[in-house]
């Protein structure tokens, strides 16, 4: 009922930048929050950054000051600007949305994108 499509991953050098985008579509009534998670090989998926409909944000300590999350509520799109990239940022990045659909407006469901690979290497 809610589809998330990510774009913008790829290869970057240490110290470089990348910008991820995630567009939500489908039978959306409202989106409470959108966020980015990442999963490196052999590790658990972890929260990178999250933003609410009221623009409240929270970040993983490891990315504070380097990554910025933003959101276009009208377009149901979330962005992640990643700067000063480090090799340890290498992972598959997943978009997540806590969204209410037209058929279930009283409770937000959790929806995931397919993931986009970010590799930081010289």
Kinemage of the C-alpha trace (Angstrom):
@kinemage 1
@onewidth
@group {chain A} dominant
@subgroup {mainchain}
@vectorlist {calphas} color= white
{ca unk a 1} P 0.000 0.000 0.000
{ca unk a 2} L 2.988 2.270 0.503
{ca unk a 3} L 5.995 2.016 -1.747
{ca unk a 4} L 9.358 3.605 -1.043
{ca unk a 5} L 11.890 4.126 -3.802
{ca unk a 6} L 15.441 5.132 -2.911
{ca unk a 7} L 18.053 6.678 -5.141
{ca unk a 8} L 21.433 8.336 -4.909
{ca unk a 9} L 23.707 5.632 -3.577
{ca unk a 10} L 27.040 4.788 -5.104
{ca unk a 11} L 30.759 5.051 -4.612
{ca unk a 12} L 32.399 7.975 -2.842
{ca unk a 13} L 35.919 8.684 -1.678
{ca unk a 14} L 36.671 9.261 1.986
{ca unk a 15} L 35.817 12.852 2.781
{ca unk a 16} L 33.372 13.003 -0.086
{ca unk a 17} L 29.632 13.512 -0.217
{ca unk a 18} L 26.540 11.732 -1.418
{ca unk a 19} L 22.858 12.575 -1.297
{ca unk a 20} L 20.202 9.925 -0.900
{ca unk a 21} L 16.554 10.435 -1.798
{ca unk a 22} L 13.490 8.383 -0.957
{ca unk a 23} L 10.050 8.987 -2.414
{ca unk a 24} L 6.948 7.453 -0.900
{ca unk a 25} L 3.882 6.691 -2.990
{ca unk a 26} L 0.694 4.694 -2.786
{ca unk a 27} L -2.457 4.956 -0.746
{ca unk a 28} L -1.010 7.409 1.762
{ca unk a 29} L -3.169 9.281 4.250
{ca unk a 30} L -0.255 10.783 6.164
{ca unk a 31} L 3.331 10.062 7.103
{ca unk a 32} L 4.295 10.430 10.745
{ca unk a 33} L 8.024 10.039 10.267
{ca unk a 34} L 10.603 9.040 7.706
{ca unk a 35} L 14.100 7.850 8.292
{ca unk a 36} L 17.221 6.182 7.053
{ca unk a 37} L 18.737 3.005 8.410
{ca unk a 38} L 21.853 1.176 7.305
{ca unk a 39} L 23.211 -2.322 7.464
{ca unk a 40} L 26.829 -3.213 6.943
{ca unk a 41} L 27.924 -6.793 6.203
{ca unk a 42} L 27.767 -8.910 9.329
{ca unk a 43} L 26.130 -6.175 11.366
{ca unk a 44} L 22.614 -5.370 12.490
{ca unk a 45} L 20.534 -2.718 10.813
{ca unk a 46} L 20.894 0.573 12.671
{ca unk a 47} L 19.165 3.929 12.665
{ca unk a 48} L 21.089 6.655 10.866
{ca unk a 49} L 18.650 9.560 11.011
{ca unk a 50} L 14.946 10.168 11.400
{ca unk a 51} L 12.648 13.128 10.837
{ca unk a 52} L 9.056 13.621 11.933
{ca unk a 53} L 6.279 15.429 10.117
{ca unk a 54} L 6.975 18.364 12.425
{ca unk a 55} L 10.633 18.384 11.355
{ca unk a 56} L 11.977 16.966 14.587
{ca unk a 57} L 15.161 15.058 13.923
{ca unk a 58} L 17.430 12.586 15.607
{ca unk a 59} L 20.735 11.153 14.449
{ca unk a 60} L 23.050 8.327 15.309
{ca unk a 61} L 26.034 9.635 17.243
{ca unk a 62} L 28.338 8.324 14.533
{ca unk a 63} L 26.876 10.656 11.890
{ca unk a 64} L 26.103 13.795 13.887
{ca unk a 65} L 27.640 16.831 12.274
{ca unk a 66} L 28.269 14.975 9.014
{ca unk a 67} L 24.813 13.886 7.826
{ca unk a 68} L 21.677 15.988 7.456
{ca unk a 69} L 18.179 14.632 7.014
{ca unk a 70} L 15.447 16.730 5.442
{ca unk a 71} L 11.953 16.184 4.203
{ca unk a 72} L 9.506 17.519 1.640
{ca unk a 73} L 6.115 16.784 3.166
{ca unk a 74} L 4.223 17.842 0.062
{ca unk a 75} L 6.178 15.358 -2.061
{ca unk a 76} L 6.418 12.630 0.609
{ca unk a 77} L 10.147 12.602 0.037
{ca unk a 78} L 13.037 12.379 2.462
{ca unk a 79} L 16.657 13.215 1.776
{ca unk a 80} L 19.920 12.324 3.457
{ca unk a 81} L 22.861 14.595 2.718
{ca unk a 82} L 26.023 12.746 3.663
{ca unk a 83} L 29.288 14.654 3.945
{ca unk a 84} L 32.755 13.880 5.253
{ca unk a 85} L 32.131 10.263 4.425
{ca unk a 86} L 34.215 7.586 6.082
{ca unk a 87} L 34.877 3.984 5.048
{ca unk a 88} L 32.826 2.874 8.042
{ca unk a 89} L 29.780 4.521 6.460
{ca unk a 90} L 29.824 1.781 3.840
{ca unk a 91} L 26.535 -0.093 4.035
{ca unk a 92} L 23.199 -0.674 2.383
{ca unk a 93} L 21.001 2.274 3.290
{ca unk a 94} L 17.287 1.670 3.729
{ca unk a 95} L 14.502 4.219 3.759
{ca unk a 96} L 11.713 3.759 6.293
{ca unk a 97} L 8.350 5.451 6.664
{ca unk a 98} L 5.835 5.343 9.489
{ca unk a 99} L 2.756 5.923 7.358
{ca unk a 100} L -1.006 5.846 7.714
{ca unk a 101} L -2.878 4.594 4.690
{ca unk a 102} L -6.303 5.576 3.424
{ca unk a 103} L -7.688 2.249 4.642
{ca unk a 104} L -5.930 2.283 8.032
{ca unk a 105} L -5.779 5.866 9.233
{ca unk a 106} L -5.736 5.219 12.965
{ca unk a 107} L -2.372 3.467 13.088
{ca unk a 108} L 0.908 4.007 11.291
{ca unk a 109} L 2.501 1.020 9.661
{ca unk a 110} L 6.217 0.623 9.015
{ca unk a 111} L 7.328 0.476 5.410
{ca unk a 112} L 10.763 -0.150 3.917
{ca unk a 113} L 12.503 0.604 0.677
{ca unk a 114} L 14.616 -1.923 -1.187
{ca unk a 115} L 17.899 -0.380 -0.092
{ca unk a 116} L 20.686 1.430 -1.872
{ca unk a 117} L 24.387 0.621 -1.593
{ca unk a 118} L 26.785 3.273 -0.347
{ca unk a 119} L 30.463 2.447 -0.611
{ca unk a 120} L 33.164 4.745 0.718
{ca unk a 121} L 36.583 3.789 -0.545
{ca unk a 122} L 39.652 5.302 -2.120
